[in-house]
């Protein structure tokens, strides 16, 4: 079970932002690319599990709700790739 979902990302950051970050079609499809979102969320889960693995059995069966927010911040950072804003970088660094 992932720590966050595509819906969590869109609820937190807005559908428009997530669409802009994930729609890599040429020409743009005008929709969120679930595959791109899924990869970013999986990478965020891996990062979180990397930190938790020294103390807990991962993935956590019943993760605390704070991990949802942290996973969203980490996944969003990954979605920005080389266009990361200072605000997004700060949220990522705080999450880590």
TORDOKOL-446545 format. One line per field, with one value per atom (N, C-alpha, C): residue number from 1; residue in one letter; chain; atom name; x, y, z. Coordinates in nm, 3 decimals. Example, Ala and Ser with C-alpha at 12.3 -4.5 7.8 and 13.67 -1.06 7.14 Angstrom:
! residues 2
num: (1 / 1 / 1 / 2 / 2 / 2)
residuo: (A / A / A / S / S / S)
cadena: (A / A / A / A / A / A)
atomo: (N / CA / C / N / CA / C)
x: (1.319 / 1.230 / 1.320 / 1.285 / 1.367 / 1.290)
y: (-0.569 / -0.450 / -0.330 / -0.225 / -0.106 / 0.003)
z: (0.780 / 0.780 / 0.780 / 0.708 / 0.714 / 0.787)
! end
This chain:
! residues 96
num: (1 / 1 / 1 / 2 / 2 / 2 / 3 / 3 / 3 / 4 / 4 / 4 / 5 / 5 / 5 / 6 / 6 / 6 / 7 / 7 / 7 / 8 / 8 / 8 / 9 / 9 / 9 / 10 / 10 / 10 / 11 / 11 / 11 / 12 / 12 / 12 / 13 / 13 / 13 / 14 / 14 / 14 / 15 / 15 / 15 / 16 / 16 / 16 / 17 / 17 / 17 / 18 / 18 / 18 / 19 / 19 / 19 / 20 / 20 / 20 / 21 / 21 / 21 / 22 / 22 / 22 / 23 / 23 / 23 / 24 / 24 / 24 / 25 / 25 / 25 / 26 / 26 / 26 / 27 / 27 / 27 / 28 / 28 / 28 / 29 / 29 / 29 / 30 / 30 / 30 / 31 / 31 / 31 / 32 / 32 / 32 / 33 / 33 / 33 / 34 / 34 / 34 / 35 / 35 / 35 / 36 / 36 / 36 / 37 / 37 / 37 / 38 / 38 / 38 / 39 / 39 / 39 / 40 / 40 / 40 / 41 / 41 / 41 / 42 / 42 / 42 / 43 / 43 / 43 / 44 / 44 / 44 / 45 / 45 / 45 / 46 / 46 / 46 / 47 / 47 / 47 / 48 / 48 / 48 / 49 / 49 / 49 / 50 / 50 / 50 / 51 / 51 / 51 / 52 / 52 / 52 / 53 / 53 / 53 / 54 / 54 / 54 / 55 / 55 / 55 / 56 / 56 / 56 / 57 / 57 / 57 / 58 / 58 / 58 / 59 / 59 / 59 / 60 / 60 / 60 / 61 / 61 / 61 / 62 / 62 / 62 / 63 / 63 / 63 / 64 / 64 / 64 / 65 / 65 / 65 / 66 / 66 / 66 / 67 / 67 / 67 / 68 / 68 / 68 / 69 / 69 / 69 / 70 / 70 / 70 / 71 / 71 / 71 / 72 / 72 / 72 / 73 / 73 / 73 / 74 / 74 / 74 / 75 / 75 / 75 / 76 / 76 / 76 / 77 / 77 / 77 / 78 / 78 / 78 / 79 / 79 / 79 / 80 / 80 / 80 / 81 / 81 / 81 / 82 / 82 / 82 / 83 / 83 / 83 / 84 / 84 / 84 / 85 / 85 / 85 / 86 / 86 / 86 / 87 / 87 / 87 / 88 / 88 / 88 / 89 / 89 / 89 / 90 / 90 / 90 / 91 / 91 / 91 / 92 / 92 / 92 / 93 / 93 / 93 / 94 / 94 / 94 / 95 / 95 / 95 / 96 / 96 / 96)
residuo: (X / X / X / X / X / X / X / X / X / X / X / X / X / X / X / X / X / X / X / X / X / X / X / X / X / X / X / X / X / X / X / X / X / X / X / X / X / X / X / X / X / X / X / X / X / X / X / X / X / X / X / X / X / X / X / X / X / X / X / X / X / X / X / X / X / X / X / X / X / X / X / X / X / X / X / X / X / X / X / X / X / X / X / X / X / X / X / X / X / X / X / X / X / X / X / X / X / X / X / X / X / X / X / X / X / X / X / X / X / X / X / X / X / X / X / X / X / X / X / X / X / X / X / X / X / X / X / X / X / X / X / X / X / X / X / X / X / X / X / X / X / X / X / X / X / X / X / X / X / X / X / X / X / X / X / X / X / X / X / X / X / X / X / X / X / X / X / X / X / X / X / X / X / X / X / X / X / X / X / X / X / X / X / X / X / X / X / X / X / X / X / X / X / X / X / X / X / X / X / X / X / X / X / X / X / X / X / X / X / X / X / X / X / X / X / X / X / X / X / X / X / X / X / X / X / X / X / X / X / X / X / X / X / X / X / X / X / X / X / X / X / X / X / X / X / X / X / X / X / X / X / X / X / X / X / X / X / X / X / X / X / X / X / X / X / X / X / X / X / X / X / X / X / X / X / X / X / X / X / X / X / X / X / X / X / X / X / X)
cadena: (A / A / A / A / A / A / A / A / A / A / A / A / A / A / A / A / A / A / A / A / A / A / A / A / A / A / A / A / A / A / A / A / A / A / A / A / A / A / A / A / A / A / A / A / A / A / A / A / A / A / A / A / A / A / A / A / A / A / A / A / A / A / A / A / A / A / A / A / A / A / A / A / A / A / A / A / A / A / A / A / A / A / A / A / A / A / A / A / A / A / A / A / A / A / A / A / A / A / A / A / A / A / A / A / A / A / A / A / A / A / A / A / A / A / A / A / A / A / A / A / A / A / A / A / A / A / A / A / A / A / A / A / A / A / A / A / A / A / A / A / A / A / A / A / A / A / A / A / A / A / A / A / A / A / A / A / A / A / A / A / A / A / A / A / A / A / A / A / A / A / A / A / A / A / A / A / A / A / A / A / A / A / A / A / A / A / A / A / A / A / A / A / A / A / A / A / A / A / A / A / A / A / A / A / A / A / A / A / A / A / A / A / A / A / A / A / A / A / A / A / A / A / A / A / A / A / A / A / A / A / A / A / A / A / A / A / A / A / A / A / A / A / A / A / A / A / A / A / A / A / A / A / A / A / A / A / A / A / A / A / A / A / A / A / A / A / A / A / A / A / A / A / A / A / A / A / A / A / A / A / A / A / A / A / A / A / A / A)
atomo: (N / CA / C / N / CA / C / N / CA / C / N / CA / C / N / CA / C / N / CA / C / N / CA / C / N / CA / C / N / CA / C / N / CA / C / N / CA / C / N / CA / C / N / CA / C / N / CA / C / N / CA / C / N / CA / C / N / CA / C / N / CA / C / N / CA / C / N / CA / C / N / CA / C / N / CA / C / N / CA / C / N / CA / C / N / CA / C / N / CA / C / N / CA / C / N / CA / C / N / CA / C / N / CA / C / N / CA / C / N / CA / C / N / CA / C / N / CA / C / N / CA / C / N / CA / C / N / CA / C / N / CA / C / N / CA / C / N / CA / C / N / CA / C / N / CA / C / N / CA / C / N / CA / C / N / CA / C / N / CA / C / N / CA / C / N / CA / C / N / CA / C / N / CA / C / N / CA / C / N / CA / C / N / CA / C / N / CA / C / N / CA / C / N / CA / C / N / CA / C / N / CA / C / N / CA / C / N / CA / C / N / CA / C / N / CA / C / N / CA / C / N / CA / C / N / CA / C / N / CA / C / N / CA / C / N / CA / C / N / CA / C / N / CA / C / N / CA / C / N / CA / C / N / CA / C / N / CA / C / N / CA / C / N / CA / C / N / CA / C / N / CA / C / N / CA / C / N / CA / C / N / CA / C / N / CA / C / N / CA / C / N / CA / C / N / CA / C / N / CA / C / N / CA / C / N / CA / C / N / CA / C / N / CA / C / N / CA / C / N / CA / C / N / CA / C / N / CA / C / N / CA / C / N / CA / C)
x: (0.084 / 0.000 / 0.089 / 0.072 / 0.156 / 0.123 / 0.219 / 0.197 / 0.107 / 0.106 / 0.020 / -0.028 / -0.136 / -0.195 / -0.197 / -0.233 / -0.248 / -0.351 / -0.459 / -0.562 / -0.508 / -0.422 / -0.359 / -0.277 / -0.202 / -0.122 / -0.210 / -0.315 / -0.402 / -0.479 / -0.518 / -0.587 / -0.494 / -0.369 / -0.273 / -0.221 / -0.195 / -0.127 / -0.210 / -0.325 / -0.411 / -0.392 / -0.502 / -0.500 / -0.417 / -0.428 / -0.355 / -0.204 / -0.152 / -0.008 / 0.039 / -0.033 / 0.009 / -0.001 / -0.101 / -0.110 / 0.010 / 0.045 / 0.159 / 0.289 / 0.302 / 0.425 / 0.433 / 0.320 / 0.321 / 0.287 / 0.220 / 0.178 / 0.299 / 0.366 / 0.488 / 0.466 / 0.340 / 0.307 / 0.337 / 0.363 / 0.388 / 0.298 / 0.194 / 0.152 / 0.092 / 0.086 / 0.031 / -0.110 / -0.136 / -0.266 / -0.369 / -0.323 / -0.416 / -0.472 / -0.394 / -0.439 / -0.321 / -0.350 / -0.247 / -0.205 / -0.075 / -0.022 / -0.004 / -0.091 / -0.091 / 0.037 / 0.100 / 0.226 / 0.337 / 0.346 / 0.447 / 0.423 / 0.298 / 0.264 / 0.299 / 0.265 / 0.293 / 0.441 / 0.524 / 0.669 / 0.720 / 0.674 / 0.716 / 0.672 / 0.551 / 0.502 / 0.580 / 0.611 / 0.690 / 0.830 / 0.889 / 1.021 / 1.015 / 0.908 / 0.891 / 0.879 / 0.801 / 0.788 / 0.924 / 1.002 / 1.135 / 1.225 / 1.219 / 1.300 / 1.259 / 1.130 / 1.080 / 1.119 / 1.100 / 1.137 / 1.286 / 1.366 / 1.510 / 1.546 / 1.476 / 1.500 / 1.444 / 1.330 / 1.264 / 1.320 / 1.384 / 1.425 / 1.519 / 1.596 / 1.689 / 1.618 / 1.492 / 1.421 / 1.293 / 1.236 / 1.105 / 1.105 / 1.011 / 0.988 / 0.907 / 0.961 / 0.895 / 0.852 / 0.749 / 0.671 / 0.583 / 0.553 / 0.470 / 0.330 / 0.278 / 0.143 / 0.037 / 0.058 / -0.035 / 0.044 / 0.074 / 0.158 / 0.083 / 0.154 / 0.090 / 0.056 / -0.046 / -0.093 / 0.014 / 0.109 / 0.213 / 0.292 / 0.302 / 0.376 / 0.308 / 0.177 / 0.105 / 0.154 / 0.161 / 0.208 / 0.353 / 0.437 / 0.578 / 0.597 / 0.522 / 0.530 / 0.488 / 0.385 / 0.341 / 0.449 / 0.510 / 0.616 / 0.735 / 0.772 / 0.886 / 0.852 / 0.735 / 0.694 / 0.685 / 0.632 / 0.622 / 0.760 / 0.855 / 0.994 / 1.048 / 1.024 / 1.070 / 1.002 / 0.876 / 0.804 / 0.859 / 0.910 / 0.962 / 1.092 / 1.161 / 1.288 / 1.383 / 1.426 / 1.526 / 1.465 / 1.335 / 1.267 / 1.223 / 1.287 / 1.244 / 1.250 / 1.141 / 1.137 / 1.194 / 1.226 / 1.281 / 1.179 / 1.051 / 0.947 / 0.934 / 0.938 / 0.928 / 1.051 / 1.169 / 1.293 / 1.288 / 1.239 / 1.230 / 1.137 / 1.022 / 0.929 / 0.991 / 1.065 / 1.133 / 1.238 / 1.320 / 1.424 / 1.364 / 1.254 / 1.186 / 1.133 / 1.081 / 1.027 / 1.138 / 1.250 / 1.363 / 1.420)
y: (-0.118 / 0.000 / 0.125 / 0.212 / 0.332 / 0.430 / 0.511 / 0.610 / 0.724 / 0.751 / 0.855 / 0.809 / 0.868 / 0.833 / 0.955 / 0.932 / 1.041 / 1.140 / 1.091 / 1.180 / 1.266 / 1.208 / 1.286 / 1.401 / 1.372 / 1.476 / 1.587 / 1.550 / 1.651 / 1.728 / 1.662 / 1.732 / 1.835 / 1.801 / 1.888 / 2.000 / 1.971 / 2.068 / 2.114 / 2.056 / 2.098 / 2.016 / 1.990 / 1.909 / 1.974 / 2.106 / 2.177 / 2.161 / 2.177 / 2.164 / 2.022 / 1.923 / 1.785 / 1.751 / 1.803 / 1.783 / 1.845 / 1.967 / 2.035 / 1.960 / 1.899 / 1.827 / 1.690 / 1.632 / 1.493 / 1.476 / 1.572 / 1.560 / 1.586 / 1.480 / 1.492 / 1.452 / 1.439 / 1.403 / 1.521 / 1.490 / 1.593 / 1.569 / 1.646 / 1.761 / 1.718 / 1.811 / 1.777 / 1.720 / 1.619 / 1.552 / 1.627 / 1.717 / 1.790 / 1.708 / 1.609 / 1.521 / 1.478 / 1.442 / 1.387 / 1.251 / 1.228 / 1.098 / 1.011 / 0.915 / 0.830 / 0.749 / 0.715 / 0.638 / 0.723 / 0.848 / 0.939 / 0.964 / 0.986 / 1.006 / 0.882 / 0.766 / 0.641 / 0.620 / 0.655 / 0.642 / 0.736 / 0.861 / 0.958 / 0.913 / 0.863 / 0.815 / 0.692 / 0.602 / 0.483 / 0.524 / 0.621 / 0.671 / 0.736 / 0.809 / 0.869 / 0.761 / 0.657 / 0.546 / 0.482 / 0.462 / 0.402 / 0.489 / 0.620 / 0.711 / 0.704 / 0.707 / 0.700 / 0.567 / 0.459 / 0.327 / 0.317 / 0.383 / 0.383 / 0.444 / 0.549 / 0.612 / 0.528 / 0.466 / 0.392 / 0.252 / 0.195 / 0.054 / 0.020 / 0.117 / 0.087 / 0.068 / 0.112 / 0.102 / 0.020 / 0.007 / -0.057 / -0.154 / -0.246 / -0.333 / -0.253 / -0.243 / -0.163 / -0.251 / -0.209 / -0.088 / -0.103 / 0.009 / 0.007 / -0.039 / -0.129 / -0.182 / -0.077 / -0.001 / 0.105 / 0.236 / 0.300 / 0.422 / 0.537 / 0.618 / 0.737 / 0.836 / 0.917 / 1.010 / 1.109 / 1.140 / 1.235 / 1.185 / 1.053 / 1.000 / 1.032 / 1.051 / 1.090 / 1.227 / 1.321 / 1.455 / 1.452 / 1.379 / 1.371 / 1.305 / 1.199 / 1.132 / 1.226 / 1.306 / 1.403 / 1.507 / 1.559 / 1.659 / 1.601 / 1.479 / 1.416 / 1.385 / 1.330 / 1.298 / 1.425 / 1.531 / 1.658 / 1.707 / 1.698 / 1.737 / 1.655 / 1.526 / 1.441 / 1.478 / 1.514 / 1.552 / 1.681 / 1.770 / 1.895 / 1.877 / 1.768 / 1.737 / 1.857 / 1.911 / 2.019 / 2.159 / 2.167 / 2.297 / 2.328 / 2.270 / 2.281 / 2.426 / 2.471 / 2.605 / 2.597 / 2.712 / 2.715 / 2.662 / 2.695 / 2.648 / 2.496 / 2.438 / 2.292 / 2.226 / 2.283 / 2.228 / 2.233 / 2.341 / 2.356 / 2.251 / 2.231 / 2.129 / 1.990 / 1.963 / 1.833 / 1.818 / 1.920 / 1.912 / 1.896 / 1.965 / 1.949 / 1.806 / 1.750 / 1.613 / 1.513 / 1.532 / 1.439 / 1.459)
z: (0.000 / 0.000 / 0.000 / -0.099 / -0.105 / 0.008 / 0.044 / 0.150 / 0.103 / -0.029 / -0.085 / -0.222 / -0.268 / -0.397 / -0.489 / -0.614 / -0.709 / -0.658 / -0.601 / -0.548 / -0.434 / -0.351 / -0.244 / -0.302 / -0.407 / -0.472 / -0.528 / -0.599 / -0.659 / -0.553 / -0.445 / -0.336 / -0.272 / -0.259 / -0.190 / -0.279 / -0.407 / -0.494 / -0.613 / -0.633 / -0.742 / -0.868 / -0.935 / -1.056 / -1.165 / -1.178 / -1.283 / -1.267 / -1.146 / -1.125 / -1.156 / -1.108 / -1.132 / -1.281 / -1.348 / -1.493 / -1.563 / -1.529 / -1.592 / -1.567 / -1.452 / -1.418 / -1.483 / -1.518 / -1.565 / -1.712 / -1.773 / -1.912 / -2.002 / -2.040 / -2.120 / -2.264 / -2.304 / -2.442 / -2.534 / -2.659 / -2.759 / -2.879 / -2.897 / -2.818 / -2.685 / -2.588 / -2.457 / -2.466 / -2.386 / -2.386 / -2.302 / -2.215 / -2.131 / -2.017 / -1.970 / -1.862 / -1.777 / -1.655 / -1.566 / -1.619 / -1.626 / -1.668 / -1.543 / -1.526 / -1.407 / -1.394 / -1.505 / -1.501 / -1.441 / -1.483 / -1.430 / -1.281 / -1.245 / -1.103 / -1.023 / -1.075 / -1.005 / -0.979 / -1.077 / -1.059 / -0.951 / -0.953 / -0.852 / -0.712 / -0.701 / -0.571 / -0.525 / -0.617 / -0.582 / -0.537 / -0.606 / -0.566 / -0.429 / -0.401 / -0.269 / -0.162 / -0.190 / -0.096 / -0.070 / -0.176 / -0.160 / -0.073 / -0.094 / -0.013 / 0.133 / 0.159 / 0.296 / 0.360 / 0.287 / 0.340 / 0.368 / 0.286 / 0.309 / 0.443 / 0.480 / 0.610 / 0.725 / 0.704 / 0.811 / 0.833 / 0.733 / 0.737 / 0.851 / 0.898 / 1.006 / 1.141 / 1.149 / 1.277 / 1.270 / 1.149 / 1.136 / 1.019 / 1.023 / 0.908 / 0.806 / 0.686 / 0.582 / 0.467 / 0.393 / 0.417 / 0.540 / 0.601 / 0.721 / 0.687 / 0.766 / 0.742 / 0.774 / 0.879 / 0.919 / 0.933 / 0.821 / 0.829 / 0.894 / 0.973 / 1.029 / 0.917 / 0.938 / 0.835 / 0.791 / 0.876 / 0.837 / 0.716 / 0.700 / 0.586 / 0.454 / 0.456 / 0.334 / 0.287 / 0.380 / 0.345 / 0.300 / 0.373 / 0.337 / 0.200 / 0.174 / 0.044 / -0.069 / -0.045 / -0.146 / -0.173 / -0.068 / -0.086 / -0.161 / -0.129 / -0.195 / -0.341 / -0.366 / -0.503 / -0.588 / -0.532 / -0.605 / -0.644 / -0.554 / -0.583 / -0.700 / -0.699 / -0.809 / -0.940 / -0.936 / -1.058 / -1.120 / -1.037 / -1.089 / -1.167 / -1.144 / -1.211 / -1.202 / -1.314 / -1.313 / -1.307 / -1.282 / -1.273 / -1.130 / -1.032 / -0.892 / -0.846 / -0.786 / -0.727 / -0.585 / -0.530 / -0.394 / -0.293 / -0.312 / -0.219 / -0.223 / -0.342 / -0.356 / -0.295 / -0.321 / -0.263 / -0.110 / -0.054 / 0.091 / 0.152 / 0.088 / 0.139 / 0.132 / 0.025 / 0.010 / 0.122 / 0.139 / 0.242 / 0.381 / 0.407 / 0.537 / 0.553 / 0.445 / 0.451 / 0.479 / 0.415 / 0.434 / 0.572)
! end
